[in-house]
C-alpha cells in the first residue's frame, strides 16, 4: 500500500510540474499525452494504468461516453467501469460496445430495463455499434464532454474493433467531442508485419483500412494513422489524445508483458490461437473447417474428405517456418464460442493440428495460403470458395483466389505481397510511439 501511495504521489507531482513535450511525437490533428519515464519500474503500464495512477484527473468533472468491452482492465484485472464507480465527479453517460458485446457472449452482468440494456455499475445505457446502427445516437453525442476508448485489439486486420472506432471518431468529429484513447499492447508484438494491403475496391469491415493483415501496431498507433491520414469518412479528423503505455517494447508479445489475458474475441482464448488466427481466419472463405465446433479453433483444420496422410507428407516437404503438423480426427459440434454453425457440424472430419514451435519464426499468412493452395491442388473437386467471394474481402483483393486457380506452387505467392510489407513498414515509421 505504501508503494502505491508513493507511485500515486509521483504521478500527481509529475502531472503538475512536468514540461516534457515528447518533441519526436508531434502531429497535425492528434495529441500524445505526456507520460513520465517509468523505466525504473520493471512493469508494463497500459494507458488505463497511467490515468488510474493519476487518479483519473484528466476525466474530472466530465460527462463521458466509453467505448470498451471486458478487456478494459488494469494490470490487476480490475475493469475500467469498476474503477470509475468511486469517482463521483466523473459521469459515465453512455457505453458503446463493439462486436461480441460489452461482456462477451456469456453476459451475466448487463441488466435489461424495458428495451434498454443498462450497466448496473455506472447506470449508463449500452449502445451496440455493430448492430442496427454503426453510429451512436446524435442525442447521446450532444451531451458528452469526452469519449474514452479502451479495448484490447487483436493486432489483426480482420477484427472489427478498429472499423467500429472509426465510425465513432466520425461521429465525434461531427459533434466536436474530444476523444481520449488508452493504449494497450499489440498482443502479437510490434515488429512483425505480414500480408497484403487491401485494394480499395475490396475494402470491407474485414479490410477497412489500408493495413496488412498483421500490422504490428498498437490500437493507439493505428488510430493515430487513421486520424492523421484522414481515413475517417470524408477526410474528417477527430480531436484525439492518445495516452501511451509505459515500458512496452515492440519486441514484446502479450505473454512477455505480465498483463492479465482477456480473450479479445470469444474464440481467441490464448496467444497461440491468436497467432494462427492471423492466417487461418482466411479459411472462413473456404469450405474447410477451421476448428470451430472444437476446443481448438485456428489450431485444427479439416473436412470429411481431406486425405490427411498424403496432405501431411506434401506439407512437410515445404518446411514452413515455426510450425509442425500432426494428424487428428474430430467431430465439430456446434460452437462453444459464439452463435455460428461450424462447417461439417456433427460430421467426422480428418484434419491436421498446427503446433507452433517458434512464435518468432512462424508466418501465419504464408502457412494458411499454403494449406489453401495445396488443398485445391489435391482436392480440386471437393475444395470450394464460399460466401460469394468472401475470401476477397478477407484477403483484401482477388490475389489469393486467382493464384489458386493458376495451380502454381504455394511458395510463389508470399513474394507477391512482400512489396506491400516493405512499403507499409516504411510508411508507419513516423506514427510509431514505441521502440
JOLIN-V685115 format. One record per pair of residues at least 6 apart in sequence whose C-alpha atoms are under 7 Angstrom apart, sorted by sequence separation. I is the first residue (numbers start at 1). J is the second residue. If there is no record, write none. Layout:
I&J + I&J
This chain:
73&79 + 111&117 + 112&118 + 118&124 + 119&125 + 129&135 + 172&178 + 226&232 + 230&236 + 263&269 + 268&274 + 291&297 + 335&341 + 392&398 + 25&32 + 72&79 + 73&80 + 110&117 + 111&118 + 118&125 + 119&126 + 129&136 + 230&237 + 283&290 + 290&297 + 291&298 + 334&341 + 335&342 + 376&383 + 72&80 + 110&118 + 111&119 + 117&125 + 118&126 + 153&161 + 290&298 + 291&299 + 334&342 + 375&383 + 110&119 + 111&120 + 116&125 + 117&126 + 127&136 + 198&207 + 291&300 + 110&120 + 227&237 + 290&300 + 291&301 + 332&342 + 227&238 + 290&301 + 334&345 + 22&34 + 198&210 + 289&301 + 290&302 + 332&344 + 333&345 + 21&34 + 197&210 + 198&211 + 288&301 + 289&302 + 332&345 + 333&346 + 20&34 + 197&211 + 288&302 + 289&303 + 332&346 + 197&212 + 288&303 + 331&346 + 332&347 + 196&212 + 331&347 + 195&212 + 196&213 + 331&348 + 194&212 + 195&213 + 280&298 + 330&348 + 331&349 + 193&212 + 194&213 + 195&214 + 308&327 + 330&349 + 194&214 + 329&349 + 330&350 + 193&214 + 194&215 + 277&298 + 329&350 + 193&215 + 220&242 + 276&298 + 328&350 + 329&351 + 193&216 + 276&299 + 328&351 + 192&216 + 327&351 + 328&352 + 49&74 + 191&216 + 273&298 + 327&352 + 328&353 + 48&74 + 49&75 + 190&216 + 273&299 + 326&352 + 327&353 + 63&90 + 64&91 + 65&92 + 189&216 + 190&217 + 325&352 + 326&353 + 61&89 + 62&90 + 63&91 + 64&92 + 65&93 + 66&94 + 67&95 + 68&96 + 69&97 + 325&353 + 326&354 + 60&89 + 61&90 + 62&91 + 63&92 + 64&93 + 65&94 + 66&95 + 67&96 + 68&97 + 95&124 + 97&126 + 325&354 + 60&90 + 63&93 + 65&95 + 66&96 + 67&97 + 92&122 + 94&124 + 95&125 + 96&126 + 97&127 + 98&128 + 134&164 + 186&216 + 267&297 + 324&354 + 325&355 + 377&407 + 59&90 + 93&124 + 94&125 + 95&126 + 96&127 + 97&128 + 98&129 + 99&130 + 146&177 + 147&178 + 148&179 + 149&180 + 150&181 + 155&186 + 186&217 + 323&354 + 324&355 + 373&404 + 69&101 + 70&102 + 92&124 + 94&126 + 95&127 + 96&128 + 97&129 + 98&130 + 135&167 + 145&177 + 146&178 + 147&179 + 148&180 + 149&181 + 150&182 + 152&184 + 154&186 + 155&187 + 186&218 + 323&355 + 324&356 + 69&102 + 70&103 + 96&129 + 134&167 + 135&168 + 142&175 + 144&177 + 146&179 + 147&180 + 148&181 + 149&182 + 153&186 + 154&187 + 155&188 + 185&218 + 323&356 + 324&357 + 68&102 + 69&103 + 70&104 + 130&164 + 141&175 + 184&218 + 322&356 + 323&357 + 129&164 + 183&218 + 184&219 + 322&357 + 323&358 + 85&121 + 135&171 + 183&219 + 322&358 + 85&122 + 183&220 + 322&359 + 373&410 + 294&332 + 82&121 + 181&220 + 293&332 + 294&333 + 322&361 + 323&362 + 292&332 + 293&333 + 321&361 + 322&362 + 370&410 + 81&122 + 293&334 + 321&362 + 11&53 + 12&54 + 163&205 + 293&335 + 308&350 + 321&363 + 11&54 + 292&335 + 293&336 + 308&351 + 304&348 + 306&350 + 308&352 + 8&53 + 160&205 + 163&208 + 304&349 + 306&351 + 8&54 + 160&206 + 303&349 + 304&350 + 159&206 + 302&349 + 303&350 + 320&367 + 158&206 + 302&350 + 303&351 + 366&414 + 157&206 + 158&207 + 293&342 + 302&351 + 157&207 + 292&342 + 301&351 + 302&352 + 300&351 + 301&352 + 300&352 + 301&353 + 289&342 + 300&353 + 157&211 + 289&343 + 299&353 + 300&354 + 157&212 + 288&343 + 299&354 + 157&213 + 287&343 + 156&213 + 157&214 + 156&214 + 155&214 + 156&215 + 183&242 + 191&250 + 155&215 + 179&239 + 180&240 + 181&241 + 182&242 + 183&243 + 190&250 + 191&251 + 99&160 + 155&216 + 178&239 + 179&240 + 180&241 + 181&242 + 182&243 + 183&244 + 184&245 + 189&250 + 190&251 + 155&217 + 170&232 + 178&240 + 179&241 + 180&242 + 181&243 + 182&244 + 183&245 + 189&251 + 98&161 + 170&233 + 173&236 + 189&252 + 173&237 + 189&253 + 214&278 + 173&238 + 188&253 + 213&278 + 98&164 + 153&219 + 166&232 + 170&236 + 172&238 + 187&253 + 188&254 + 187&254 + 169&238 + 185&254 + 267&337 + 266&337 + 266&338 + 72&150 + 65&144 + 72&151 + 64&144 + 71&151 + 72&152 + 63&144 + 64&145 + 65&146 + 66&147 + 67&148 + 68&149 + 71&152 + 63&145 + 64&146 + 65&147 + 66&148 + 67&149 + 68&150 + 69&151 + 62&145 + 63&146 + 64&147 + 65&148 + 66&149 + 67&150 + 68&151 + 64&148 + 279&364 + 278&364 + 279&365 + 188&275 + 278&365 + 276&364 + 279&367 + 280&368 + 275&364 + 279&368 + 287&383 + 287&384 + 286&384 + 287&385 + 286&385 + 287&386 + 285&385 + 286&386 + 285&386 + 285&387 + 285&390 + 285&391 + 282&391 + 154&264 + 153&264 + 152&264 + 282&394 + 156&278 + 48&182 + 47&182 + 47&183 + 46&183 + 47&184 + 46&184 + 104&266 + 195&365 + 194&365 + 77&260 + 75&259 + 250&434 + 75&260 + 249&434 + 250&435 + 207&393 + 249&435 + 206&393 + 207&394 + 206&394 + 204&393 + 207&396 + 202&392 + 203&393 + 71&262 + 202&393 + 71&264 + 203&396 + 30&224 + 202&396 + 202&397 + 47&243 + 47&244 + 199&396 + 29&227 + 47&245 + 198&396 + 199&397 + 29&228 + 46&245 + 197&396 + 198&397 + 28&228 + 45&245 + 46&246 + 45&246 + 44&246 + 45&247 + 44&247 + 43&247 + 44&248 + 225&431 + 224&431 + 29&237 + 33&241 + 38&246 + 39&247 + 30&239 + 31&240 + 32&241 + 33&242 + 38&247 + 212&421 + 29&239 + 30&240 + 31&241 + 32&242 + 33&243 + 221&431 + 30&241 + 31&242 + 32&243 + 33&244 + 221&432 + 221&433 + 44&257 + 196&417 + 195&417 + 197&420 + 196&420 + 196&421 + 195&421 + 194&421 + 193&421 + 105&338 + 158&394
